[in-house]
Amino acid sequence: MSDAPSATDLENMTIWVGPEMHFVQYVVHGGTLLNQVAVFRSHRFRAGCEHLDGWGTPDELDAAVAPLCERVREAVRLVHRERRWPMFDRLPIASWTRARITLLGDAAHPMLQYVAQGACQALEDAVCLGHALASHSDARNAFLQYEKERAPRTGRVQQMARFFGDMKHLDGAGRAVRNALLEKRAPDDFTYFDFLYGYRPTNRSIP
């Protein structure tokens, strides 16, 4: 926290969005650390070369933020450059259970990080799976109940994560429309996220 730029908002999550990139700041670890995440599209990336290190490099990051305001450029200078984190997801699938084996979390429904739901959905999976196992003597039936409950929801979150990534990184006319729509929304309007934060498994209520 002592290294945080003086203009940093320590009370709220702050997201700057721009063409093919965004930058996020928020406080973690009981207020002792400032988490900063810089996301950008690499124009050096080539399909089939995902394992190579010639794309997503620090100089590409610096070029991506160069047109931005000084406040963002100053903050990005503090981002660690030791490793890059390529992003992957998969389109939703209808089933991740076979006989007495089932999957949960990213193994079942990997998603992009744009709505911060990867770990959250894995925790929901665990709760739902626990409830299903408690209500069935046969694990196979429990797995099928768990999958029936979770597959539609996690599929929706996967698709939503892709949508919000695209929306954040718009340019041109799309960017103008996005900005106009966001300007009209109240700061406490979470309409599009109600289905995330109001969720309760149907197979057992959670107090």
Helices and strands as residue ranges (DSSP letters): E 14-18, E 21-28, G 29-31, E 33-40, H 58-65, H 70-76, E 97-98, E 101-102, G 105-107, H 118-135, H 139-168, H 172-183, G 191-193, H 194-197
